[in-house]
Amino acid sequence: MEELKKLRDTLDALPWIATLLLVIFADAIYGALYRVTKGDTTGIVVGILWFVTGSFFGIGAIIDLITVIINKKITVLA
């Protein structure tokens, strides 16, 4: 659990532009990793679904893109 918290802190500490680029080019991987690091069962299940479905068939990538632009970090389902 401590490793997940460290990883989550590292992801939260990324500069805004780095987060934006990761969401644009690799949201299925980055979004899944971000959600899995939440640490609870819901986060793990949503993270796996995020990865397998390609961020819910691209719709999740659009949502993540909007939330990163507005909030400067992913907050939806995370």
mmJSON file of the N, C-alpha and C atoms, coordinates in Angstrom:
{"data_MODEL":{"atom_site":{
"group_PDB":["ATOM","ATOM","ATOM","ATOM","ATOM","ATOM","ATOM","ATOM","ATOM","ATOM","ATOM","ATOM","ATOM","ATOM","ATOM","ATOM","ATOM","ATOM","ATOM","ATOM","ATOM","ATOM","ATOM","ATOM","ATOM","ATOM","ATOM","ATOM","ATOM","ATOM","ATOM","ATOM","ATOM","ATOM","ATOM","ATOM","ATOM","ATOM","ATOM","ATOM","ATOM","ATOM","ATOM","ATOM","ATOM","ATOM","ATOM","ATOM","ATOM","ATOM","ATOM","ATOM","ATOM","ATOM","ATOM","ATOM","ATOM","ATOM","ATOM","ATOM","ATOM","ATOM","ATOM","ATOM","ATOM","ATOM","ATOM","ATOM","ATOM","ATOM","ATOM","ATOM","ATOM","ATOM","ATOM","ATOM","ATOM","ATOM","ATOM","ATOM","ATOM","ATOM","ATOM","ATOM","ATOM","ATOM","ATOM","ATOM","ATOM","ATOM","ATOM","ATOM","ATOM","ATOM","ATOM","ATOM","ATOM","ATOM","ATOM","ATOM","ATOM","ATOM","ATOM","ATOM","ATOM","ATOM","ATOM","ATOM","ATOM","ATOM","ATOM","ATOM","ATOM","ATOM","ATOM","ATOM","ATOM","ATOM","ATOM","ATOM","ATOM","ATOM","ATOM","ATOM","ATOM","ATOM","ATOM","ATOM","ATOM","ATOM","ATOM","ATOM","ATOM","ATOM","ATOM","ATOM","ATOM","ATOM","ATOM","ATOM","ATOM","ATOM","ATOM","ATOM","ATOM","ATOM","ATOM","ATOM","ATOM","ATOM","ATOM","ATOM","ATOM","ATOM","ATOM","ATOM","ATOM","ATOM","ATOM","ATOM","ATOM","ATOM","ATOM","ATOM","ATOM","ATOM","ATOM","ATOM","ATOM","ATOM","ATOM","ATOM","ATOM","ATOM","ATOM","ATOM","ATOM","ATOM","ATOM","ATOM","ATOM","ATOM","ATOM","ATOM","ATOM","ATOM","ATOM","ATOM","ATOM","ATOM","ATOM","ATOM","ATOM","ATOM","ATOM","ATOM","ATOM","ATOM","ATOM","ATOM","ATOM","ATOM","ATOM","ATOM","ATOM","ATOM","ATOM","ATOM","ATOM","ATOM","ATOM","ATOM","ATOM","ATOM","ATOM","ATOM","ATOM","ATOM","ATOM","ATOM","ATOM","ATOM","ATOM","ATOM","ATOM","ATOM","ATOM","ATOM","ATOM","ATOM","ATOM","ATOM","ATOM","ATOM"],
"id":[1,2,3,4,5,6,7,8,9,10,11,12,13,14,15,16,17,18,19,20,21,22,23,24,25,26,27,28,29,30,31,32,33,34,35,36,37,38,39,40,41,42,43,44,45,46,47,48,49,50,51,52,53,54,55,56,57,58,59,60,61,62,63,64,65,66,67,68,69,70,71,72,73,74,75,76,77,78,79,80,81,82,83,84,85,86,87,88,89,90,91,92,93,94,95,96,97,98,99,100,101,102,103,104,105,106,107,108,109,110,111,112,113,114,115,116,117,118,119,120,121,122,123,124,125,126,127,128,129,130,131,132,133,134,135,136,137,138,139,140,141,142,143,144,145,146,147,148,149,150,151,152,153,154,155,156,157,158,159,160,161,162,163,164,165,166,167,168,169,170,171,172,173,174,175,176,177,178,179,180,181,182,183,184,185,186,187,188,189,190,191,192,193,194,195,196,197,198,199,200,201,202,203,204,205,206,207,208,209,210,211,212,213,214,215,216,217,218,219,220,221,222,223,224,225,226,227,228,229,230,231,232,233,234],
"type_symbol":["N","C","C","N","C","C","N","C","C","N","C","C","N","C","C","N","C","C","N","C","C","N","C","C","N","C","C","N","C","C","N","C","C","N","C","C","N","C","C","N","C","C","N","C","C","N","C","C","N","C","C","N","C","C","N","C","C","N","C","C","N","C","C","N","C","C","N","C","C","N","C","C","N","C","C","N","C","C","N","C","C","N","C","C","N","C","C","N","C","C","N","C","C","N","C","C","N","C","C","N","C","C","N","C","C","N","C","C","N","C","C","N","C","C","N","C","C","N","C","C","N","C","C","N","C","C","N","C","C","N","C","C","N","C","C","N","C","C","N","C","C","N","C","C","N","C","C","N","C","C","N","C","C","N","C","C","N","C","C","N","C","C","N","C","C","N","C","C","N","C","C","N","C","C","N","C","C","N","C","C","N","C","C","N","C","C","N","C","C","N","C","C","N","C","C","N","C","C","N","C","C","N","C","C","N","C","C","N","C","C","N","C","C","N","C","C","N","C","C","N","C","C","N","C","C","N","C","C","N","C","C","N","C","C"],
"label_atom_id":["N","CA","C","N","CA","C","N","CA","C","N","CA","C","N","CA","C","N","CA","C","N","CA","C","N","CA","C","N","CA","C","N","CA","C","N","CA","C","N","CA","C","N","CA","C","N","CA","C","N","CA","C","N","CA","C","N","CA","C","N","CA","C","N","CA","C","N","CA","C","N","CA","C","N","CA","C","N","CA","C","N","CA","C","N","CA","C","N","CA","C","N","CA","C","N","CA","C","N","CA","C","N","CA","C","N","CA","C","N","CA","C","N","CA","C","N","CA","C","N","CA","C","N","CA","C","N","CA","C","N","CA","C","N","CA","C","N","CA","C","N","CA","C","N","CA","C","N","CA","C","N","CA","C","N","CA","C","N","CA","C","N","CA","C","N","CA","C","N","CA","C","N","CA","C","N","CA","C","N","CA","C","N","CA","C","N","CA","C","N","CA","C","N","CA","C","N","CA","C","N","CA","C","N","CA","C","N","CA","C","N","CA","C","N","CA","C","N","CA","C","N","CA","C","N","CA","C","N","CA","C","N","CA","C","N","CA","C","N","CA","C","N","CA","C","N","CA","C","N","CA","C","N","CA","C","N","CA","C","N","CA","C","N","CA","C","N","CA","C","N","CA","C"],
"label_alt_id":[null,null,null,null,null,null,null,null,null,null,null,null,null,null,null,null,null,null,null,null,null,null,null,null,null,null,null,null,null,null,null,null,null,null,null,null,null,null,null,null,null,null,null,null,null,null,null,null,null,null,null,null,null,null,null,null,null,null,null,null,null,null,null,null,null,null,null,null,null,null,null,null,null,null,null,null,null,null,null,null,null,null,null,null,null,null,null,null,null,null,null,null,null,null,null,null,null,null,null,null,null,null,null,null,null,null,null,null,null,null,null,null,null,null,null,null,null,null,null,null,null,null,null,null,null,null,null,null,null,null,null,null,null,null,null,null,null,null,null,null,null,null,null,null,null,null,null,null,null,null,null,null,null,null,null,null,null,null,null,null,null,null,null,null,null,null,null,null,null,null,null,null,null,null,null,null,null,null,null,null,null,null,null,null,null,null,null,null,null,null,null,null,null,null,null,null,null,null,null,null,null,null,null,null,null,null,null,null,null,null,null,null,null,null,null,null,null,null,null,null,null,null,null,null,null,null,null,null,null,null,null,null,null,null],
"label_comp_id":["MET","MET","MET","GLU","GLU","GLU","GLU","GLU","GLU","LEU","LEU","LEU","LYS","LYS","LYS","LYS","LYS","LYS","LEU","LEU","LEU","ARG","ARG","ARG","ASP","ASP","ASP","THR","THR","THR","LEU","LEU","LEU","ASP","ASP","ASP","ALA","ALA","ALA","LEU","LEU","LEU","PRO","PRO","PRO","TRP","TRP","TRP","ILE","ILE","ILE","ALA","ALA","ALA","THR","THR","THR","LEU","LEU","LEU","LEU","LEU","LEU","LEU","LEU","LEU","VAL","VAL","VAL","ILE","ILE","ILE","PHE","PHE","PHE","ALA","ALA","ALA","ASP","ASP","ASP","ALA","ALA","ALA","ILE","ILE","ILE","TYR","TYR","TYR","GLY","GLY","GLY","ALA","ALA","ALA","LEU","LEU","LEU","TYR","TYR","TYR","ARG","ARG","ARG","VAL","VAL","VAL","THR","THR","THR","LYS","LYS","LYS","GLY","GLY","GLY","ASP","ASP","ASP","THR","THR","THR","THR","THR","THR","GLY","GLY","GLY","ILE","ILE","ILE","VAL","VAL","VAL","VAL","VAL","VAL","GLY","GLY","GLY","ILE","ILE","ILE","LEU","LEU","LEU","TRP","TRP","TRP","PHE","PHE","PHE","VAL","VAL","VAL","THR","THR","THR","GLY","GLY","GLY","SER","SER","SER","PHE","PHE","PHE","PHE","PHE","PHE","GLY","GLY","GLY","ILE","ILE","ILE","GLY","GLY","GLY","ALA","ALA","ALA","ILE","ILE","ILE","ILE","ILE","ILE","ASP","ASP","ASP","LEU","LEU","LEU","ILE","ILE","ILE","THR","THR","THR","VAL","VAL","VAL","ILE","ILE","ILE","ILE","ILE","ILE","ASN","ASN","ASN","LYS","LYS","LYS","LYS","LYS","LYS","ILE","ILE","ILE","THR","THR","THR","VAL","VAL","VAL","LEU","LEU","LEU","ALA","ALA","ALA"],
"label_asym_id":["A","A","A","A","A","A","A","A","A","A","A","A","A","A","A","A","A","A","A","A","A","A","A","A","A","A","A","A","A","A","A","A","A","A","A","A","A","A","A","A","A","A","A","A","A","A","A","A","A","A","A","A","A","A","A","A","A","A","A","A","A","A","A","A","A","A","A","A","A","A","A","A","A","A","A","A","A","A","A","A","A","A","A","A","A","A","A","A","A","A","A","A","A","A","A","A","A","A","A","A","A","A","A","A","A","A","A","A","A","A","A","A","A","A","A","A","A","A","A","A","A","A","A","A","A","A","A","A","A","A","A","A","A","A","A","A","A","A","A","A","A","A","A","A","A","A","A","A","A","A","A","A","A","A","A","A","A","A","A","A","A","A","A","A","A","A","A","A","A","A","A","A","A","A","A","A","A","A","A","A","A","A","A","A","A","A","A","A","A","A","A","A","A","A","A","A","A","A","A","A","A","A","A","A","A","A","A","A","A","A","A","A","A","A","A","A","A","A","A","A","A","A","A","A","A","A","A","A","A","A","A","A","A","A"],
"label_entity_id":["1","1","1","1","1","1","1","1","1","1","1","1","1","1","1","1","1","1","1","1","1","1","1","1","1","1","1","1","1","1","1","1","1","1","1","1","1","1","1","1","1","1","1","1","1","1","1","1","1","1","1","1","1","1","1","1","1","1","1","1","1","1","1","1","1","1","1","1","1","1","1","1","1","1","1","1","1","1","1","1","1","1","1","1","1","1","1","1","1","1","1","1","1","1","1","1","1","1","1","1","1","1","1","1","1","1","1","1","1","1","1","1","1","1","1","1","1","1","1","1","1","1","1","1","1","1","1","1","1","1","1","1","1","1","1","1","1","1","1","1","1","1","1","1","1","1","1","1","1","1","1","1","1","1","1","1","1","1","1","1","1","1","1","1","1","1","1","1","1","1","1","1","1","1","1","1","1","1","1","1","1","1","1","1","1","1","1","1","1","1","1","1","1","1","1","1","1","1","1","1","1","1","1","1","1","1","1","1","1","1","1","1","1","1","1","1","1","1","1","1","1","1","1","1","1","1","1","1","1","1","1","1","1","1"],
"label_seq_id":[1,1,1,2,2,2,3,3,3,4,4,4,5,5,5,6,6,6,7,7,7,8,8,8,9,9,9,10,10,10,11,11,11,12,12,12,13,13,13,14,14,14,15,15,15,16,16,16,17,17,17,18,18,18,19,19,19,20,20,20,21,21,21,22,22,22,23,23,23,24,24,24,25,25,25,26,26,26,27,27,27,28,28,28,29,29,29,30,30,30,31,31,31,32,32,32,33,33,33,34,34,34,35,35,35,36,36,36,37,37,37,38,38,38,39,39,39,40,40,40,41,41,41,42,42,42,43,43,43,44,44,44,45,45,45,46,46,46,47,47,47,48,48,48,49,49,49,50,50,50,51,51,51,52,52,52,53,53,53,54,54,54,55,55,55,56,56,56,57,57,57,58,58,58,59,59,59,60,60,60,61,61,61,62,62,62,63,63,63,64,64,64,65,65,65,66,66,66,67,67,67,68,68,68,69,69,69,70,70,70,71,71,71,72,72,72,73,73,73,74,74,74,75,75,75,76,76,76,77,77,77,78,78,78],
"pdbx_PDB_ins_code":[null,null,null,null,null,null,null,null,null,null,null,null,null,null,null,null,null,null,null,null,null,null,null,null,null,null,null,null,null,null,null,null,null,null,null,null,null,null,null,null,null,null,null,null,null,null,null,null,null,null,null,null,null,null,null,null,null,null,null,null,null,null,null,null,null,null,null,null,null,null,null,null,null,null,null,null,null,null,null,null,null,null,null,null,null,null,null,null,null,null,null,null,null,null,null,null,null,null,null,null,null,null,null,null,null,null,null,null,null,null,null,null,null,null,null,null,null,null,null,null,null,null,null,null,null,null,null,null,null,null,null,null,null,null,null,null,null,null,null,null,null,null,null,null,null,null,null,null,null,null,null,null,null,null,null,null,null,null,null,null,null,null,null,null,null,null,null,null,null,null,null,null,null,null,null,null,null,null,null,null,null,null,null,null,null,null,null,null,null,null,null,null,null,null,null,null,null,null,null,null,null,null,null,null,null,null,null,null,null,null,null,null,null,null,null,null,null,null,null,null,null,null,null,null,null,null,null,null,null,null,null,null,null,null],
"Cartn_x":[0.814,0.0,0.857,1.966,2.849,3.442,3.734,4.278,3.256,1.981,0.935,0.803,0.901,0.817,1.982,3.18,4.342,4.171,3.671,3.449,2.385,1.308,0.239,0.784,1.611,2.206,3.103,3.833,4.691,3.855,2.756,1.886,1.236,0.853,0.252,1.266,2.545,3.575,4.061,3.58,3.992,3.557,4.355,3.928,2.658,1.902,0.623,0.779,1.779,1.974,2.307,3.062,3.381,2.118,1.283,0.017,-0.855,-0.915,-1.709,-1.215,0.091,0.645,0.4,0.511,0.227,-1.234,-2.136,-3.554,-3.82,-3.186,-3.419,-2.887,-1.676,-1.023,-1.103,-1.346,-1.325,-2.331,-3.55,-4.523,-4.911,-4.981,-5.381,-4.4,-3.124,-2.11,-2.011,-1.864,-1.701,-2.955,-4.112,-5.365,-5.58,-5.254,-5.386,-4.442,-3.21,-2.227,-2.643,-3.134,-3.575,-4.731,-5.652,-6.801,-6.436,-5.54,-5.108,-4.387,-3.649,-2.913,-3.827,-5.106,-6.05,-6.019,-5.807,-5.549,-6.728,-7.95,-9.084,-9.586,-10.514,-11.006,-11.638,-12.4,-13.042,-12.006,-10.96,-9.919,-9.205,-8.971,-8.295,-9.171,-10.456,-11.378,-11.524,-11.72,-11.865,-10.57,-9.415,-8.136,-7.943,-8.307,-8.193,-9.144,-10.38,-11.332,-10.836,-10.249,-9.72,-8.656,-7.781,-6.701,-7.235,-8.069,-8.559,-9.437,-10.246,-11.179,-10.625,-9.366,-8.801,-9.479,-9.548,-10.226,-11.685,-12.365,-13.776,-14.031,-13.256,-13.4,-13.191,-12.303,-11.952,-12.769,-13.936,-14.768,-14.095,-13.5,-12.794,-11.605,-10.963,-9.828,-10.292,-11.437,-11.982,-12.324,-12.929,-13.263,-11.995,-10.977,-9.711,-9.065,-9.119,-8.538,-9.202,-10.511,-11.238,-10.904,-10.862,-10.575,-9.142,-8.208,-6.823,-6.721,-7.405,-7.369,-8.005,-9.099,-9.804,-9.134,-8.834,-8.351,-6.852,-6.176,-4.747,-4.373,-5.346,-5.093,-6.37,-6.246,-7.406,-8.199,-9.499,-10.341,-11.547,-11.861,-13.028,-12.695,-13.467,-13.271,-11.857,-11.326,-9.975,-9.946],
"Cartn_y":[-1.203,0.0,1.266,1.222,2.383,2.707,1.67,1.894,2.584,2.188,2.822,4.297,4.611,6.004,6.818,6.245,6.949,7.194,6.178,6.324,7.382,7.369,8.359,9.772,9.933,11.24,11.691,10.745,11.063,11.507,10.806,11.176,12.532,12.809,14.107,15.244,14.938,15.972,16.297,15.579,15.863,17.269,17.945,19.254,19.117,20.191,20.172,19.761,20.26,19.942,18.465,17.876,16.445,15.61,15.99,15.278,15.4,16.587,16.812,15.95,15.901,15.085,13.596,13.145,11.735,11.401,12.303,12.057,12.043,12.927,12.985,11.737,11.312,10.25,8.859,8.758,7.438,7.352,7.83,7.873,6.492,5.522,4.182,3.649,3.891,3.407,4.33,5.632,6.587,6.636,6.689,6.74,5.492,4.341,3.093,3.078,3.46,3.5,4.481,5.628,6.642,6.122,5.402,4.898,3.716,2.865,1.723,2.21,3.301,3.801,4.377,4.481,4.913,3.933,2.656,1.673,0.878,1.312,0.507,-0.381,-1.237,-2.205,-1.518,-0.47,0.245,0.823,1.424,2.002,0.959,-0.206,-1.283,-1.794,-2.001,-2.495,-1.474,-0.208,0.831,0.978,0.881,0.97,-0.136,-1.346,-2.476,-2.291,-1.886,-1.618,-0.484,0.532,1.672,1.209,0.331,-0.168,-1.094,-2.044,-3.055,-2.445,-1.463,-0.884,0.349,0.68,1.874,3.129,3.259,4.363,4.481,3.346,3.229,3.699,3.133,3.341,4.793,5.477,6.848,7.926,7.573,8.572,9.033,8.1,8.441,9.352,9.188,10.052,11.493,11.667,13.015,13.623,12.828,13.305,13.662,12.794,13.081,14.338,14.516,15.695,16.967,16.952,18.118,18.373,17.314,17.521,17.981,17.527,17.985,19.459,19.857,21.256,22.154,21.708,22.525,22.469,21.251,21.078,20.874,20.661,20.385,19.045,18.165,16.783,15.987,14.672,13.828,13.687,13.971,13.836,12.942,12.622,11.804,10.338,9.625,8.202,7.912,8.785,8.567,8.713],
"Cartn_z":[0.0,0.0,0.0,0.724,0.795,-0.578,-1.367,-2.7,-3.596,-3.463,-4.256,-3.891,-2.606,-2.172,-2.726,-2.709,-3.259,-4.76,-5.476,-6.904,-7.17,-6.384,-6.556,-6.307,-5.27,-4.987,-6.142,-6.729,-7.873,-9.071,-9.322,-10.44,-10.199,-8.947,-8.629,-8.746,-8.563,-8.59,-10.005,-10.995,-12.37,-12.775,-13.571,-14.076,-14.909,-14.957,-15.658,-17.118,-17.783,-19.202,-19.39,-18.474,-18.564,-18.401,-17.453,-17.256,-18.497,-19.054,-20.262,-21.418,-21.633,-22.709,-22.478,-21.233,-20.943,-21.218,-20.884,-21.152,-22.65,-23.389,-24.835,-25.54,-25.189,-25.957,-25.33,-24.037,-23.393,-22.26,-22.499,-21.41,-20.908,-21.779,-21.33,-20.29,-20.496,-19.557,-18.348,-18.598,-17.505,-16.632,-17.257,-16.498,-15.666,-16.227,-15.482,-14.294,-14.514,-13.438,-12.352,-12.749,-11.787,-10.929,-11.557,-10.813,-9.914,-10.369,-9.549,-8.294,-8.399,-7.241,-6.171,-6.467,-5.436,-4.273,-4.572,-3.535,-3.056,-3.313,-2.859,-3.998,-3.696,-4.674,-5.874,-5.637,-6.74,-7.69,-7.149,-7.981,-8.82,-8.235,-8.966,-10.1,-9.819,-10.852,-11.975,-11.62,-12.647,-13.432,-12.765,-13.455,-14.466,-14.096,-15.026,-16.206,-15.934,-17.02,-17.921,-17.309,-18.063,-19.05,-18.597,-19.45,-20.538,-20.17,-21.108,-22.198,-21.837,-22.813,-23.506,-23.247,-23.877,-23.377,-22.067,-21.36,-21.806,-21.65,-22.006,-23.435,-24.333,-25.779,-26.19,-25.49,-25.839,-25.155,-24.672,-23.997,-22.712,-21.995,-20.766,-21.018,-22.159,-22.499,-22.685,-23.283,-23.461,-22.106,-21.231,-19.887,-19.116,-19.19,-18.514,-19.071,-20.366,-20.994,-20.468,-20.395,-19.893,-18.423,-17.604,-16.185,-15.955,-16.767,-16.623,-17.01,-18.06,-18.478,-17.416,-16.832,-15.84,-14.47,-13.991,-12.617,-12.497,-13.604,-13.64,-13.048,-12.789,-12.438,-12.668,-12.744,-13.001,-11.711,-11.78,-10.602,-10.833,-12.068,-12.369,-12.198,-11.408,-11.141,-10.635,-9.889,-9.35,-7.853],
"occupancy":[1.0,1.0,1.0,1.0,1.0,1.0,1.0,1.0,1.0,1.0,1.0,1.0,1.0,1.0,1.0,1.0,1.0,1.0,1.0,1.0,1.0,1.0,1.0,1.0,1.0,1.0,1.0,1.0,1.0,1.0,1.0,1.0,1.0,1.0,1.0,1.0,1.0,1.0,1.0,1.0,1.0,1.0,1.0,1.0,1.0,1.0,1.0,1.0,1.0,1.0,1.0,1.0,1.0,1.0,1.0,1.0,1.0,1.0,1.0,1.0,1.0,1.0,1.0,1.0,1.0,1.0,1.0,1.0,1.0,1.0,1.0,1.0,1.0,1.0,1.0,1.0,1.0,1.0,1.0,1.0,1.0,1.0,1.0,1.0,1.0,1.0,1.0,1.0,1.0,1.0,1.0,1.0,1.0,1.0,1.0,1.0,1.0,1.0,1.0,1.0,1.0,1.0,1.0,1.0,1.0,1.0,1.0,1.0,1.0,1.0,1.0,1.0,1.0,1.0,1.0,1.0,1.0,1.0,1.0,1.0,1.0,1.0,1.0,1.0,1.0,1.0,1.0,1.0,1.0,1.0,1.0,1.0,1.0,1.0,1.0,1.0,1.0,1.0,1.0,1.0,1.0,1.0,1.0,1.0,1.0,1.0,1.0,1.0,1.0,1.0,1.0,1.0,1.0,1.0,1.0,1.0,1.0,1.0,1.0,1.0,1.0,1.0,1.0,1.0,1.0,1.0,1.0,1.0,1.0,1.0,1.0,1.0,1.0,1.0,1.0,1.0,1.0,1.0,1.0,1.0,1.0,1.0,1.0,1.0,1.0,1.0,1.0,1.0,1.0,1.0,1.0,1.0,1.0,1.0,1.0,1.0,1.0,1.0,1.0,1.0,1.0,1.0,1.0,1.0,1.0,1.0,1.0,1.0,1.0,1.0,1.0,1.0,1.0,1.0,1.0,1.0,1.0,1.0,1.0,1.0,1.0,1.0,1.0,1.0,1.0,1.0,1.0,1.0,1.0,1.0,1.0,1.0,1.0,1.0],
"B_iso_or_equiv":[0.0,0.0,0.0,0.0,0.0,0.0,0.0,0.0,0.0,0.0,0.0,0.0,0.0,0.0,0.0,0.0,0.0,0.0,0.0,0.0,0.0,0.0,0.0,0.0,0.0,0.0,0.0,0.0,0.0,0.0,0.0,0.0,0.0,0.0,0.0,0.0,0.0,0.0,0.0,0.0,0.0,0.0,0.0,0.0,0.0,0.0,0.0,0.0,0.0,0.0,0.0,0.0,0.0,0.0,0.0,0.0,0.0,0.0,0.0,0.0,0.0,0.0,0.0,0.0,0.0,0.0,0.0,0.0,0.0,0.0,0.0,0.0,0.0,0.0,0.0,0.0,0.0,0.0,0.0,0.0,0.0,0.0,0.0,0.0,0.0,0.0,0.0,0.0,0.0,0.0,0.0,0.0,0.0,0.0,0.0,0.0,0.0,0.0,0.0,0.0,0.0,0.0,0.0,0.0,0.0,0.0,0.0,0.0,0.0,0.0,0.0,0.0,0.0,0.0,0.0,0.0,0.0,0.0,0.0,0.0,0.0,0.0,0.0,0.0,0.0,0.0,0.0,0.0,0.0,0.0,0.0,0.0,0.0,0.0,0.0,0.0,0.0,0.0,0.0,0.0,0.0,0.0,0.0,0.0,0.0,0.0,0.0,0.0,0.0,0.0,0.0,0.0,0.0,0.0,0.0,0.0,0.0,0.0,0.0,0.0,0.0,0.0,0.0,0.0,0.0,0.0,0.0,0.0,0.0,0.0,0.0,0.0,0.0,0.0,0.0,0.0,0.0,0.0,0.0,0.0,0.0,0.0,0.0,0.0,0.0,0.0,0.0,0.0,0.0,0.0,0.0,0.0,0.0,0.0,0.0,0.0,0.0,0.0,0.0,0.0,0.0,0.0,0.0,0.0,0.0,0.0,0.0,0.0,0.0,0.0,0.0,0.0,0.0,0.0,0.0,0.0,0.0,0.0,0.0,0.0,0.0,0.0,0.0,0.0,0.0,0.0,0.0,0.0,0.0,0.0,0.0,0.0,0.0,0.0],
"pdbx_formal_charge":[null,null,null,null,null,null,null,null,null,null,null,null,null,null,null,null,null,null,null,null,null,null,null,null,null,null,null,null,null,null,null,null,null,null,null,null,null,null,null,null,null,null,null,null,null,null,null,null,null,null,null,null,null,null,null,null,null,null,null,null,null,null,null,null,null,null,null,null,null,null,null,null,null,null,null,null,null,null,null,null,null,null,null,null,null,null,null,null,null,null,null,null,null,null,null,null,null,null,null,null,null,null,null,null,null,null,null,null,null,null,null,null,null,null,null,null,null,null,null,null,null,null,null,null,null,null,null,null,null,null,null,null,null,null,null,null,null,null,null,null,null,null,null,null,null,null,null,null,null,null,null,null,null,null,null,null,null,null,null,null,null,null,null,null,null,null,null,null,null,null,null,null,null,null,null,null,null,null,null,null,null,null,null,null,null,null,null,null,null,null,null,null,null,null,null,null,null,null,null,null,null,null,null,null,null,null,null,null,null,null,null,null,null,null,null,null,null,null,null,null,null,null,null,null,null,null,null,null,null,null,null,null,null,null],
"auth_seq_id":[1,1,1,2,2,2,3,3,3,4,4,4,5,5,5,6,6,6,7,7,7,8,8,8,9,9,9,10,10,10,11,11,11,12,12,12,13,13,13,14,14,14,15,15,15,16,16,16,17,17,17,18,18,18,19,19,19,20,20,20,21,21,21,22,22,22,23,23,23,24,24,24,25,25,25,26,26,26,27,27,27,28,28,28,29,29,29,30,30,30,31,31,31,32,32,32,33,33,33,34,34,34,35,35,35,36,36,36,37,37,37,38,38,38,39,39,39,40,40,40,41,41,41,42,42,42,43,43,43,44,44,44,45,45,45,46,46,46,47,47,47,48,48,48,49,49,49,50,50,50,51,51,51,52,52,52,53,53,53,54,54,54,55,55,55,56,56,56,57,57,57,58,58,58,59,59,59,60,60,60,61,61,61,62,62,62,63,63,63,64,64,64,65,65,65,66,66,66,67,67,67,68,68,68,69,69,69,70,70,70,71,71,71,72,72,72,73,73,73,74,74,74,75,75,75,76,76,76,77,77,77,78,78,78],
"auth_comp_id":["MET","MET","MET","GLU","GLU","GLU","GLU","GLU","GLU","LEU","LEU","LEU","LYS","LYS","LYS","LYS","LYS","LYS","LEU","LEU","LEU","ARG","ARG","ARG","ASP","ASP","ASP","THR","THR","THR","LEU","LEU","LEU","ASP","ASP","ASP","ALA","ALA","ALA","LEU","LEU","LEU","PRO","PRO","PRO","TRP","TRP","TRP","ILE","ILE","ILE","ALA","ALA","ALA","THR","THR","THR","LEU","LEU","LEU","LEU","LEU","LEU","LEU","LEU","LEU","VAL","VAL","VAL","ILE","ILE","ILE","PHE","PHE","PHE","ALA","ALA","ALA","ASP","ASP","ASP","ALA","ALA","ALA","ILE","ILE","ILE","TYR","TYR","TYR","GLY","GLY","GLY","ALA","ALA","ALA","LEU","LEU","LEU","TYR","TYR","TYR","ARG","ARG","ARG","VAL","VAL","VAL","THR","THR","THR","LYS","LYS","LYS","GLY","GLY","GLY","ASP","ASP","ASP","THR","THR","THR","THR","THR","THR","GLY","GLY","GLY","ILE","ILE","ILE","VAL","VAL","VAL","VAL","VAL","VAL","GLY","GLY","GLY","ILE","ILE","ILE","LEU","LEU","LEU","TRP","TRP","TRP","PHE","PHE","PHE","VAL","VAL","VAL","THR","THR","THR","GLY","GLY","GLY","SER","SER","SER","PHE","PHE","PHE","PHE","PHE","PHE","GLY","GLY","GLY","ILE","ILE","ILE","GLY","GLY","GLY","ALA","ALA","ALA","ILE","ILE","ILE","ILE","ILE","ILE","ASP","ASP","ASP","LEU","LEU","LEU","ILE","ILE","ILE","THR","THR","THR","VAL","VAL","VAL","ILE","ILE","ILE","ILE","ILE","ILE","ASN","ASN","ASN","LYS","LYS","LYS","LYS","LYS","LYS","ILE","ILE","ILE","THR","THR","THR","VAL","VAL","VAL","LEU","LEU","LEU","ALA","ALA","ALA"],
"auth_asym_id":["A","A","A","A","A","A","A","A","A","A","A","A","A","A","A","A","A","A","A","A","A","A","A","A","A","A","A","A","A","A","A","A","A","A","A","A","A","A","A","A","A","A","A","A","A","A","A","A","A","A","A","A","A","A","A","A","A","A","A","A","A","A","A","A","A","A","A","A","A","A","A","A","A","A","A","A","A","A","A","A","A","A","A","A","A","A","A","A","A","A","A","A","A","A","A","A","A","A","A","A","A","A","A","A","A","A","A","A","A","A","A","A","A","A","A","A","A","A","A","A","A","A","A","A","A","A","A","A","A","A","A","A","A","A","A","A","A","A","A","A","A","A","A","A","A","A","A","A","A","A","A","A","A","A","A","A","A","A","A","A","A","A","A","A","A","A","A","A","A","A","A","A","A","A","A","A","A","A","A","A","A","A","A","A","A","A","A","A","A","A","A","A","A","A","A","A","A","A","A","A","A","A","A","A","A","A","A","A","A","A","A","A","A","A","A","A","A","A","A","A","A","A","A","A","A","A","A","A","A","A","A","A","A","A"],
"auth_atom_id":["N","CA","C","N","CA","C","N","CA","C","N","CA","C","N","CA","C","N","CA","C","N","CA","C","N","CA","C","N","CA","C","N","CA","C","N","CA","C","N","CA","C","N","CA","C","N","CA","C","N","CA","C","N","CA","C","N","CA","C","N","CA","C","N","CA","C","N","CA","C","N","CA","C","N","CA","C","N","CA","C","N","CA","C","N","CA","C","N","CA","C","N","CA","C","N","CA","C","N","CA","C","N","CA","C","N","CA","C","N","CA","C","N","CA","C","N","CA","C","N","CA","C","N","CA","C","N","CA","C","N","CA","C","N","CA","C","N","CA","C","N","CA","C","N","CA","C","N","CA","C","N","CA","C","N","CA","C","N","CA","C","N","CA","C","N","CA","C","N","CA","C","N","CA","C","N","CA","C","N","CA","C","N","CA","C","N","CA","C","N","CA","C","N","CA","C","N","CA","C","N","CA","C","N","CA","C","N","CA","C","N","CA","C","N","CA","C","N","CA","C","N","CA","C","N","CA","C","N","CA","C","N","CA","C","N","CA","C","N","CA","C","N","CA","C","N","CA","C","N","CA","C","N","CA","C","N","CA","C","N","CA","C","N","CA","C","N","CA","C","N","CA","C"],
"pdbx_PDB_model_num":[1,1,1,1,1,1,1,1,1,1,1,1,1,1,1,1,1,1,1,1,1,1,1,1,1,1,1,1,1,1,1,1,1,1,1,1,1,1,1,1,1,1,1,1,1,1,1,1,1,1,1,1,1,1,1,1,1,1,1,1,1,1,1,1,1,1,1,1,1,1,1,1,1,1,1,1,1,1,1,1,1,1,1,1,1,1,1,1,1,1,1,1,1,1,1,1,1,1,1,1,1,1,1,1,1,1,1,1,1,1,1,1,1,1,1,1,1,1,1,1,1,1,1,1,1,1,1,1,1,1,1,1,1,1,1,1,1,1,1,1,1,1,1,1,1,1,1,1,1,1,1,1,1,1,1,1,1,1,1,1,1,1,1,1,1,1,1,1,1,1,1,1,1,1,1,1,1,1,1,1,1,1,1,1,1,1,1,1,1,1,1,1,1,1,1,1,1,1,1,1,1,1,1,1,1,1,1,1,1,1,1,1,1,1,1,1,1,1,1,1,1,1,1,1,1,1,1,1,1,1,1,1,1,1]
}}}
